[in-house]
Amino acid sequence: MTGGAYFPANAGFCDTTVARQVTRRLGDAGFHAYVRLLCLLLNEEGGRLPLSLPEEWDDLANRVGLDGAATGELVALMERYGALARGDGYVYSPLVSESLAARDEISEKRRAAGRASGEARRRRREADGGADGPKQC
């Protein structure tokens, strides 16, 4: 594997009020779960994680490495400090949503620049005598 994976989040997320509160209340395992939950959200389509059924809560607890009660406390803390929001049976992070939107915007600009560059090359070829080069008589 070459290069590193893009992590579309402000590096300051480690030193926010929510990160400090999670660490105070849940220790290093809580902080690990906090980062893990943000990563899970980055991997989900639209940055939203279903969290309405008991099985979904159990799955989340397993995935972040906490028991059910600690996972509930983690989600509540993150929600209280604005790092998570809930709606329609899903949980999402404004931090992750903003980062995903910024990443998608950058990707679209790169794609548009690539398309414009390709179009410019095509026009140059046509101006220089066609796509196959100058025509022979």
Rosetta constraint file for C-alpha pairs under 8 A:
AtomPair CA 8 CA 96 HARMONIC 7.46 0.50
AtomPair CA 8 CA 99 HARMONIC 5.12 0.50
AtomPair CA 8 CA 100 HARMONIC 6.45 0.50
AtomPair CA 8 CA 103 HARMONIC 6.59 0.50
AtomPair CA 9 CA 13 HARMONIC 7.47 0.50
AtomPair CA 9 CA 95 HARMONIC 6.95 0.50
AtomPair CA 9 CA 96 HARMONIC 6.49 0.50
AtomPair CA 9 CA 99 HARMONIC 5.44 0.50
AtomPair CA 10 CA 95 HARMONIC 7.99 0.50
AtomPair CA 10 CA 99 HARMONIC 7.72 0.50
AtomPair CA 12 CA 16 HARMONIC 6.81 0.50
AtomPair CA 13 CA 19 HARMONIC 7.18 0.50
AtomPair CA 14 CA 19 HARMONIC 5.88 0.50
AtomPair CA 15 CA 19 HARMONIC 6.05 0.50
AtomPair CA 15 CA 20 HARMONIC 6.66 0.50
AtomPair CA 16 CA 20 HARMONIC 6.29 0.50
AtomPair CA 17 CA 21 HARMONIC 6.07 0.50
AtomPair CA 17 CA 81 HARMONIC 7.25 0.50
AtomPair CA 18 CA 22 HARMONIC 5.99 0.50
AtomPair CA 18 CA 77 HARMONIC 6.83 0.50
AtomPair CA 18 CA 78 HARMONIC 6.05 0.50
AtomPair CA 18 CA 81 HARMONIC 5.69 0.50
AtomPair CA 18 CA 83 HARMONIC 7.07 0.50
AtomPair CA 19 CA 23 HARMONIC 6.17 0.50
AtomPair CA 19 CA 31 HARMONIC 6.64 0.50
AtomPair CA 19 CA 34 HARMONIC 7.41 0.50
AtomPair CA 20 CA 24 HARMONIC 6.10 0.50
AtomPair CA 21 CA 25 HARMONIC 6.08 0.50
AtomPair CA 21 CA 77 HARMONIC 7.50 0.50
AtomPair CA 22 CA 26 HARMONIC 5.57 0.50
AtomPair CA 22 CA 27 HARMONIC 7.02 0.50
AtomPair CA 22 CA 30 HARMONIC 5.84 0.50
AtomPair CA 22 CA 31 HARMONIC 6.00 0.50
AtomPair CA 22 CA 34 HARMONIC 7.45 0.50
AtomPair CA 22 CA 74 HARMONIC 6.66 0.50
AtomPair CA 22 CA 77 HARMONIC 6.89 0.50
AtomPair CA 22 CA 78 HARMONIC 7.94 0.50
AtomPair CA 23 CA 27 HARMONIC 4.43 0.50
AtomPair CA 23 CA 28 HARMONIC 5.88 0.50
AtomPair CA 23 CA 29 HARMONIC 7.93 0.50
AtomPair CA 23 CA 30 HARMONIC 5.83 0.50
AtomPair CA 23 CA 31 HARMONIC 5.26 0.50
AtomPair CA 25 CA 30 HARMONIC 7.67 0.50
AtomPair CA 26 CA 30 HARMONIC 4.47 0.50
AtomPair CA 26 CA 31 HARMONIC 7.25 0.50
AtomPair CA 26 CA 70 HARMONIC 7.32 0.50
AtomPair CA 26 CA 74 HARMONIC 7.86 0.50
AtomPair CA 27 CA 31 HARMONIC 6.53 0.50
AtomPair CA 28 CA 32 HARMONIC 6.13 0.50
AtomPair CA 29 CA 33 HARMONIC 6.13 0.50
AtomPair CA 29 CA 65 HARMONIC 7.61 0.50
AtomPair CA 29 CA 66 HARMONIC 7.47 0.50
AtomPair CA 30 CA 34 HARMONIC 6.09 0.50
AtomPair CA 30 CA 66 HARMONIC 7.57 0.50
AtomPair CA 30 CA 70 HARMONIC 7.92 0.50
AtomPair CA 30 CA 74 HARMONIC 7.13 0.50
AtomPair CA 31 CA 35 HARMONIC 6.34 0.50
AtomPair CA 32 CA 36 HARMONIC 6.02 0.50
AtomPair CA 32 CA 64 HARMONIC 7.61 0.50
AtomPair CA 33 CA 37 HARMONIC 5.92 0.50
AtomPair CA 33 CA 64 HARMONIC 4.70 0.50
AtomPair CA 33 CA 65 HARMONIC 6.41 0.50
AtomPair CA 33 CA 66 HARMONIC 7.12 0.50
AtomPair CA 33 CA 74 HARMONIC 7.97 0.50
AtomPair CA 34 CA 38 HARMONIC 6.41 0.50
AtomPair CA 34 CA 64 HARMONIC 7.77 0.50
AtomPair CA 34 CA 74 HARMONIC 7.21 0.50
AtomPair CA 35 CA 39 HARMONIC 6.23 0.50
AtomPair CA 36 CA 40 HARMONIC 6.12 0.50
AtomPair CA 36 CA 63 HARMONIC 7.92 0.50
AtomPair CA 36 CA 64 HARMONIC 5.73 0.50
AtomPair CA 37 CA 41 HARMONIC 6.25 0.50
AtomPair CA 37 CA 64 HARMONIC 6.33 0.50
AtomPair CA 38 CA 42 HARMONIC 6.33 0.50
AtomPair CA 38 CA 93 HARMONIC 7.51 0.50
AtomPair CA 38 CA 96 HARMONIC 6.98 0.50
AtomPair CA 39 CA 43 HARMONIC 6.46 0.50
AtomPair CA 40 CA 44 HARMONIC 6.44 0.50
AtomPair CA 40 CA 49 HARMONIC 7.97 0.50
AtomPair CA 41 CA 47 HARMONIC 4.70 0.50
AtomPair CA 41 CA 48 HARMONIC 5.94 0.50
AtomPair CA 41 CA 49 HARMONIC 6.33 0.50
AtomPair CA 41 CA 92 HARMONIC 6.85 0.50
AtomPair CA 41 CA 93 HARMONIC 7.43 0.50
AtomPair CA 41 CA 96 HARMONIC 7.00 0.50
AtomPair CA 42 CA 47 HARMONIC 5.39 0.50
AtomPair CA 42 CA 96 HARMONIC 6.39 0.50
AtomPair CA 42 CA 100 HARMONIC 7.50 0.50
AtomPair CA 43 CA 47 HARMONIC 6.85 0.50
AtomPair CA 44 CA 48 HARMONIC 5.96 0.50
AtomPair CA 44 CA 49 HARMONIC 6.54 0.50
AtomPair CA 46 CA 97 HARMONIC 7.50 0.50
AtomPair CA 47 CA 92 HARMONIC 6.06 0.50
AtomPair CA 47 CA 93 HARMONIC 7.32 0.50
AtomPair CA 47 CA 96 HARMONIC 6.59 0.50
AtomPair CA 47 CA 97 HARMONIC 6.08 0.50
AtomPair CA 47 CA 100 HARMONIC 7.61 0.50
AtomPair CA 48 CA 90 HARMONIC 6.04 0.50
AtomPair CA 48 CA 91 HARMONIC 5.68 0.50
AtomPair CA 48 CA 92 HARMONIC 4.66 0.50
AtomPair CA 48 CA 93 HARMONIC 7.71 0.50
AtomPair CA 49 CA 90 HARMONIC 5.32 0.50
AtomPair CA 49 CA 91 HARMONIC 5.27 0.50
AtomPair CA 49 CA 92 HARMONIC 6.36 0.50
AtomPair CA 50 CA 56 HARMONIC 6.83 0.50
AtomPair CA 50 CA 89 HARMONIC 5.88 0.50
AtomPair CA 50 CA 90 HARMONIC 4.29 0.50
AtomPair CA 50 CA 91 HARMONIC 6.36 0.50
AtomPair CA 51 CA 56 HARMONIC 5.38 0.50
AtomPair CA 51 CA 57 HARMONIC 6.06 0.50
AtomPair CA 51 CA 89 HARMONIC 5.58 0.50
AtomPair CA 51 CA 90 HARMONIC 5.17 0.50
AtomPair CA 51 CA 91 HARMONIC 6.27 0.50
AtomPair CA 52 CA 56 HARMONIC 6.64 0.50
AtomPair CA 52 CA 57 HARMONIC 7.41 0.50
AtomPair CA 52 CA 89 HARMONIC 4.78 0.50
AtomPair CA 52 CA 90 HARMONIC 6.85 0.50
AtomPair CA 53 CA 57 HARMONIC 6.62 0.50
AtomPair CA 54 CA 58 HARMONIC 6.24 0.50
AtomPair CA 55 CA 59 HARMONIC 6.06 0.50
AtomPair CA 56 CA 60 HARMONIC 6.11 0.50
AtomPair CA 57 CA 61 HARMONIC 6.15 0.50
AtomPair CA 57 CA 68 HARMONIC 7.20 0.50
AtomPair CA 57 CA 71 HARMONIC 7.96 0.50
AtomPair CA 58 CA 62 HARMONIC 6.24 0.50
AtomPair CA 58 CA 68 HARMONIC 6.47 0.50
AtomPair CA 59 CA 63 HARMONIC 6.11 0.50
AtomPair CA 60 CA 64 HARMONIC 6.12 0.50
AtomPair CA 60 CA 71 HARMONIC 7.60 0.50
AtomPair CA 61 CA 65 HARMONIC 5.89 0.50
AtomPair CA 61 CA 66 HARMONIC 5.16 0.50
AtomPair CA 61 CA 67 HARMONIC 5.66 0.50
AtomPair CA 61 CA 68 HARMONIC 5.64 0.50
AtomPair CA 61 CA 71 HARMONIC 5.55 0.50
AtomPair CA 62 CA 66 HARMONIC 6.46 0.50
AtomPair CA 62 CA 67 HARMONIC 7.33 0.50
AtomPair CA 64 CA 71 HARMONIC 7.89 0.50
AtomPair CA 66 CA 70 HARMONIC 5.90 0.50
AtomPair CA 66 CA 71 HARMONIC 5.80 0.50
AtomPair CA 67 CA 71 HARMONIC 6.10 0.50
AtomPair CA 68 CA 72 HARMONIC 6.20 0.50
AtomPair CA 69 CA 73 HARMONIC 6.28 0.50
AtomPair CA 70 CA 74 HARMONIC 6.04 0.50
AtomPair CA 71 CA 75 HARMONIC 6.20 0.50
AtomPair CA 72 CA 76 HARMONIC 6.10 0.50
AtomPair CA 73 CA 77 HARMONIC 6.03 0.50
AtomPair CA 74 CA 78 HARMONIC 6.13 0.50
AtomPair CA 75 CA 79 HARMONIC 5.99 0.50
AtomPair CA 75 CA 84 HARMONIC 7.25 0.50
AtomPair CA 76 CA 80 HARMONIC 5.97 0.50
AtomPair CA 77 CA 81 HARMONIC 6.28 0.50
AtomPair CA 78 CA 82 HARMONIC 6.16 0.50
AtomPair CA 78 CA 83 HARMONIC 4.82 0.50
AtomPair CA 78 CA 84 HARMONIC 5.26 0.50
AtomPair CA 79 CA 83 HARMONIC 5.71 0.50
AtomPair CA 79 CA 84 HARMONIC 4.45 0.50
AtomPair CA 79 CA 85 HARMONIC 5.59 0.50
AtomPair CA 79 CA 86 HARMONIC 7.86 0.50
AtomPair CA 80 CA 84 HARMONIC 7.91 0.50
AtomPair CA 82 CA 94 HARMONIC 7.73 0.50
AtomPair CA 83 CA 93 HARMONIC 5.58 0.50
AtomPair CA 83 CA 94 HARMONIC 6.46 0.50
AtomPair CA 83 CA 95 HARMONIC 6.57 0.50
AtomPair CA 84 CA 91 HARMONIC 6.62 0.50
AtomPair CA 84 CA 92 HARMONIC 5.55 0.50
AtomPair CA 84 CA 93 HARMONIC 4.33 0.50
AtomPair CA 84 CA 94 HARMONIC 6.58 0.50
AtomPair CA 85 CA 91 HARMONIC 5.68 0.50
AtomPair CA 85 CA 92 HARMONIC 5.47 0.50
AtomPair CA 85 CA 93 HARMONIC 6.05 0.50
AtomPair CA 85 CA 94 HARMONIC 7.38 0.50
AtomPair CA 86 CA 90 HARMONIC 5.65 0.50
AtomPair CA 86 CA 91 HARMONIC 4.45 0.50
AtomPair CA 86 CA 92 HARMONIC 6.42 0.50
AtomPair CA 87 CA 91 HARMONIC 6.53 0.50
AtomPair CA 92 CA 96 HARMONIC 7.64 0.50
AtomPair CA 92 CA 97 HARMONIC 7.47 0.50
AtomPair CA 93 CA 97 HARMONIC 6.03 0.50
AtomPair CA 94 CA 98 HARMONIC 5.94 0.50
AtomPair CA 95 CA 99 HARMONIC 6.26 0.50
AtomPair CA 96 CA 100 HARMONIC 6.00 0.50
AtomPair CA 97 CA 101 HARMONIC 6.14 0.50
AtomPair CA 98 CA 102 HARMONIC 6.20 0.50
AtomPair CA 99 CA 103 HARMONIC 6.12 0.50
AtomPair CA 100 CA 104 HARMONIC 6.05 0.50
AtomPair CA 101 CA 105 HARMONIC 6.11 0.50
AtomPair CA 102 CA 106 HARMONIC 6.23 0.50
AtomPair CA 103 CA 107 HARMONIC 6.16 0.50
AtomPair CA 104 CA 108 HARMONIC 6.09 0.50
AtomPair CA 105 CA 109 HARMONIC 6.23 0.50
AtomPair CA 106 CA 110 HARMONIC 6.28 0.50
AtomPair CA 107 CA 111 HARMONIC 6.19 0.50
AtomPair CA 108 CA 112 HARMONIC 6.04 0.50
AtomPair CA 109 CA 113 HARMONIC 6.08 0.50
AtomPair CA 110 CA 114 HARMONIC 6.16 0.50
AtomPair CA 111 CA 115 HARMONIC 6.20 0.50
AtomPair CA 112 CA 116 HARMONIC 6.11 0.50
AtomPair CA 113 CA 117 HARMONIC 6.05 0.50
AtomPair CA 114 CA 118 HARMONIC 6.16 0.50
AtomPair CA 115 CA 119 HARMONIC 6.12 0.50
AtomPair CA 116 CA 120 HARMONIC 6.11 0.50
AtomPair CA 117 CA 121 HARMONIC 6.30 0.50
AtomPair CA 118 CA 122 HARMONIC 6.24 0.50
AtomPair CA 119 CA 123 HARMONIC 6.24 0.50
AtomPair CA 120 CA 124 HARMONIC 6.25 0.50
AtomPair CA 121 CA 125 HARMONIC 6.24 0.50
AtomPair CA 122 CA 126 HARMONIC 6.26 0.50
AtomPair CA 122 CA 131 HARMONIC 7.22 0.50
AtomPair CA 123 CA 127 HARMONIC 6.10 0.50
AtomPair CA 124 CA 128 HARMONIC 6.06 0.50
AtomPair CA 125 CA 129 HARMONIC 6.46 0.50
AtomPair CA 125 CA 130 HARMONIC 5.47 0.50
AtomPair CA 125 CA 131 HARMONIC 5.31 0.50
AtomPair CA 125 CA 132 HARMONIC 7.89 0.50
AtomPair CA 125 CA 133 HARMONIC 7.00 0.50
AtomPair CA 126 CA 130 HARMONIC 3.90 0.50
AtomPair CA 126 CA 131 HARMONIC 5.57 0.50
AtomPair CA 128 CA 133 HARMONIC 6.81 0.50
AtomPair CA 128 CA 134 HARMONIC 6.72 0.50
AtomPair CA 129 CA 133 HARMONIC 5.31 0.50
AtomPair CA 129 CA 134 HARMONIC 4.36 0.50
AtomPair CA 129 CA 135 HARMONIC 6.58 0.50
AtomPair CA 130 CA 134 HARMONIC 6.44 0.50
AtomPair CA 130 CA 135 HARMONIC 7.77 0.50
